[in-house]
């Protein structure tokens, strides 16, 4: 039975992490620092890549299979897988298996650079060795025939000359749009119906403080000035500031290269409907005659007293 050995550093650093390592004899995996200390990947992608490299061969590592094990959503796991593919740690290949079905094979790399160099060396064409020179012909033999001309040394065949009498053929229609075609303008940013200085100040404070709760959303001063009307429109429609903050920063793509563009898109695409108009409340009044309460915008008599006065004001009929 192996004895666990504890290896501790001889000098304990004054700050930072201190490793208390125990020599492992089973249940461990060797992970390259190229993955665990990668500076251009998120912690979610690094952790997912470490988990995949620790799995035995043949284990399923699809989005749904990973989402059934870990608490992250399928969208975040899919983004982490794309991040690992972008940096060369994963490669997913679709191939046809027995029965005509399509299956996905996932290849995990612990050293993407070395694997790329090995694949490039394997696919490089072999260098052709020159053929030996023919032996000289005897003196009595006739002059040797000239060496065969290689395909690369032959002169190109002359291009066919078009017939002047034939009508020129019309060019095929171009189905791909030209690169300089103008793109449709983006949808306008929402604006508040009743703008005010207090509303705009609250929107500016919310945008400037996004990086406190979401460090990826660092906006410049010019970005904040452009996006203030959109946030003000949300606040005017009764959305609380914390709800606006969650809607703008929740589950961002990885990596997030343009936070201001993402905030603008969400301000336009997720704009809530305006609040319904408030129903006016008619106040209560006391009748001047019977002192009973009734609803009316102006004081006076209730409906029954008005009917009594109207009946008393009618002229009496003869003989009544």
C-alpha positions in Angstrom: 0.0 0.0 0.0 1.4 3.4 -1.0 2.0 6.0 1.7 0.7 9.5 0.9 3.5 12.0 1.1 2.9 15.7 1.8 5.3 18.0 0.0 5.3 21.6 1.3 7.6 24.4 0.1 10.6 25.0 2.2 9.9 28.7 2.4 6.4 29.9 2.8 5.7 33.0 0.7 4.5 36.1 2.5 1.5 36.6 0.3 -0.4 34.8 -2.5 -1.3 31.2 -2.8 0.4 28.5 -0.8 0.3 25.0 -2.3 -0.2 22.1 0.2 0.2 19.2 -2.3 -0.3 15.5 -1.5 1.3 12.9 -3.9 -1.6 11.2 -5.7 -1.4 7.5 -6.6 -4.8 7.2 -8.3 -7.8 9.3 -9.5 -5.8 12.1 -11.1 -5.2 13.6 -14.6 -2.3 15.4 -16.1 -3.4 18.8 -17.4 -1.1 21.1 -19.3 -0.6 24.7 -18.1 -1.4 25.8 -21.7 -5.0 25.1 -20.7 -5.2 25.8 -17.0 -3.3 29.1 -17.2 -4.6 30.3 -20.6 -5.0 34.1 -20.5 -7.4 34.5 -23.5 -10.1 32.1 -22.3 -12.8 32.4 -19.7 -12.7 30.4 -16.5 -15.8 28.5 -17.6 -14.0 27.4 -20.8 -10.8 26.4 -18.9 -12.8 24.4 -16.3 -14.8 22.7 -19.1 -11.6 21.9 -21.0 -10.0 20.5 -17.8 -13.1 18.3 -17.2 -13.1 17.0 -20.8 -9.4 16.1 -20.7 -10.0 14.1 -17.4 -12.8 11.9 -19.0 -12.1 8.4 -20.4 -12.2 7.9 -24.1 -15.7 7.4 -25.5 -17.5 9.6 -23.0 -20.2 11.9 -24.5 -19.3 15.6 -24.2 -22.2 17.2 -26.1 -24.0 20.3 -24.8 -27.0 18.4 -23.4 -24.8 15.7 -21.8 -22.7 18.4 -20.0 -25.8 20.5 -19.1 -27.3 17.4 -17.4 -24.2 17.2 -15.1 -23.3 20.9 -14.4 -25.5 23.8 -13.3 -24.5 26.1 -16.2 -27.1 26.6 -19.0 -26.8 25.1 -22.4 -26.1 28.5 -23.9 -23.1 29.0 -21.6 -21.7 25.5 -22.1 -22.1 25.9 -25.9 -20.2 29.2 -25.8 -17.4 27.5 -23.7 -17.1 24.7 -26.3 -16.8 27.2 -29.1 -14.1 29.0 -27.2 -12.1 25.8 -26.7 -12.5 25.1 -30.5 -11.3 28.6 -31.3 -8.1 28.1 -29.3 -7.5 24.6 -30.7 -8.2 22.5 -27.6 -11.2 20.8 -29.1 -12.2 19.6 -32.6 -15.6 18.3 -33.4 -15.9 16.2 -36.6 -19.2 15.0 -38.2 -18.8 11.6 -39.9 -21.1 8.9 -41.2 -21.2 5.6 -39.3 -22.8 2.2 -39.9 -26.4 2.4 -40.8 -26.1 5.7 -42.6 -26.4 7.7 -39.4 -24.3 10.8 -38.7 -22.2 10.9 -35.5 -20.0 13.6 -33.9 -16.5 12.7 -32.9 -14.8 15.1 -30.4 -11.0 15.3 -30.3 -9.4 16.8 -27.2 -5.9 18.3 -27.5 -3.6 19.0 -24.5 -1.0 20.7 -26.7 -2.7 22.3 -29.8 0.5 23.7 -31.2 2.3 20.4 -31.2 -0.7 18.6 -32.7 -0.9 21.2 -35.5 2.8 20.8 -36.3 2.4 17.0 -36.4 -0.6 17.2 -38.6 1.2 19.6 -41.0 4.2 17.3 -41.2 2.0 14.3 -41.9 0.1 16.1 -44.7 3.3 17.6 -46.4 4.0 16.0 -49.9 7.0 13.8 -50.2 10.0 15.4 -52.0 10.6 13.7 -55.4 14.1 12.4 -56.0 15.6 13.2 -59.4 15.9 10.3 -61.9 19.5 9.1 -62.6 21.1 10.5 -65.8 21.0 8.0 -68.8 24.2 6.3 -69.7 26.1 7.8 -72.7 25.4 6.2 -76.0 28.2 4.3 -77.8 30.2 6.1 -80.6 28.8 4.0 -83.3 25.2 4.7 -82.3 23.3 7.6 -83.9 22.9 10.8 -81.9 20.8 10.4 -78.8 17.2 11.6 -78.9 16.5 14.9 -77.0 15.4 14.5 -73.4 11.6 14.4 -73.0 10.1 17.8 -72.3 8.5 18.0 -68.8 4.9 19.2 -68.6 5.9 22.3 -66.7 8.4 23.3 -69.5 5.8 23.1 -72.4 4.6 26.3 -73.8 0.9 27.0 -73.0 -1.5 26.4 -75.7 -2.7 29.5 -77.5 -6.0 30.8 -76.4 -8.8 30.3 -79.0 -9.5 33.4 -81.1 -13.2 34.3 -80.9 -15.1 34.3 -84.2 -15.8 37.9 -85.2 -19.0 36.8 -86.9 -20.4 35.1 -83.9 -22.6 37.3 -81.6 -21.0 38.1 -78.2 -22.3 36.0 -75.4 -24.1 37.8 -72.6 -22.4 37.6 -69.2 -24.0 35.3 -66.6 -26.1 37.2 -64.0 -24.3 37.9 -60.7 -26.1 36.3 -57.9 -23.7 37.3 -55.1 -24.1 40.9 -53.9 -21.1 43.1 -54.4 -19.0 43.7 -51.2 -19.7 47.4 -51.4 -23.4 47.0 -51.2 -24.9 49.3 -48.5 -26.3 47.6 -45.4 -29.6 48.5 -43.9 -29.3 51.0 -41.1 -29.7 49.7 -37.5 -33.0 50.3 -35.8 -33.1 53.6 -33.9 -32.5 53.7 -30.2 -35.7 54.2 -28.1 -36.3 57.6 -26.6 -38.4 58.6 -23.6 -41.7 60.3 -24.3 -41.3 62.9 -21.5 -37.5 63.4 -21.1 -36.2 65.1 -18.0 -32.8 65.9 -16.5 -33.5 63.6 -13.5 -34.4 60.7 -15.8 -31.3 61.1 -17.9 -29.0 61.4 -14.8 -30.4 58.1 -13.4 -29.8 56.4 -16.8 -26.2 57.7 -16.9 -25.5 56.5 -13.4 -26.9 53.0 -14.3 -24.7 52.7 -17.4 -21.6 54.0 -15.7 -22.1 51.4 -12.9 -22.6 48.3 -15.1 -18.9 47.4 -14.7 -19.4 47.1 -10.9 -21.7 44.1 -11.1 -20.6 42.9 -14.6 -16.8 43.6 -15.1 -17.0 42.8 -18.8 -19.3 45.8 -19.5 -16.8 48.6 -19.4 -18.3 51.5 -21.4 -16.5 54.7 -22.4 -17.9 58.1 -21.7 -19.0 58.6 -25.3 -20.8 55.2 -25.2 -22.7 56.3 -22.0 -23.8 59.5 -23.7 -25.1 57.6 -26.7 -27.0 55.0 -24.7 -28.5 57.3 -22.1 -31.8 57.9 -24.0 -32.4 54.1 -24.4 -32.0 53.4 -20.7 -34.2 56.5 -19.9 -36.9 55.0 -22.1 -36.8 51.8 -20.1 -36.9 53.7 -16.8 -39.9 55.8 -18.0 -41.8 52.6 -18.7 -41.6 51.5 -15.1 -38.7 49.1 -15.2 -36.7 49.1 -12.0 -32.9 50.0 -12.3 -31.8 46.5 -11.1 -34.1 44.8 -13.6 -32.6 47.0 -16.4 -29.1 46.1 -15.2 -29.8 42.3 -15.3 -31.5 42.5 -18.8 -28.5 44.3 -20.3 -25.7 42.2 -18.8 -27.1 38.7 -18.3 -25.4 35.8 -20.0 -23.1 37.7 -22.4 -21.3 36.0 -25.3 -17.8 34.7 -24.8 -15.5 36.5 -25.6 -17.3 39.9 -25.4 -15.5 42.2 -27.8 -18.0 45.1 -28.1 -20.0 45.6 -24.9 -21.5 48.9 -26.1 -22.9 47.3 -29.2 -24.4 44.4 -27.1 -26.0 46.9 -24.7 -27.5 48.9 -27.7 -28.9 45.8 -29.3 -30.6 44.7 -26.1 -32.0 48.1 -25.4 -33.7 48.0 -28.8 -34.7 44.3 -29.0 -35.9 43.8 -25.4 -37.7 47.1 -24.9 -40.7 46.5 -22.7 -44.2 47.9 -23.6 -45.3 51.3 -22.2 -47.3 51.4 -19.0 -51.1 51.4 -19.5 -52.8 54.7 -19.0 -54.2 55.2 -15.5 -58.0 55.1 -15.2 -59.1 58.5 -13.7 -60.8 58.2 -10.3 -64.0 60.2 -9.9 -64.1 61.8 -6.4 -67.0 61.4 -3.9 -69.3 64.4 -3.3 -72.1 65.0 -0.8 -75.5 65.8 -2.1 -76.7 69.3 -1.3 -80.2 68.1 -0.6 -80.1 64.6 0.9 -76.5 64.7 2.0 -75.8 61.3 0.5 -72.5 60.5 -1.1 -72.3 60.2 -4.9 -69.4 60.3 -7.4 -69.1 63.4 -9.5 -66.3 65.7 -10.7 -68.3 68.7 -9.5 -70.3 69.2 -6.3 -74.1 69.5 -6.5 -77.1 67.2 -6.2 -77.2 63.4 -6.7 -79.1 61.8 -9.5 -82.3 61.1 -7.5 -82.6 64.7 -6.2 -82.1 66.0 -9.7 -85.0 63.8 -11.0 -87.2 65.1 -8.2 -86.5 68.7 -9.0 -87.0 68.0 -12.7 -90.4 66.4 -12.0 -91.4 69.3 -9.7 -90.5 71.9 -12.4 -92.8 70.3 -15.0 -96.2 72.2 -15.6 -99.3 70.4 -14.1 -102.0 69.1 -16.4 -105.6 70.5 -16.2 -107.9 68.3 -14.2 -105.1 66.6 -12.4 
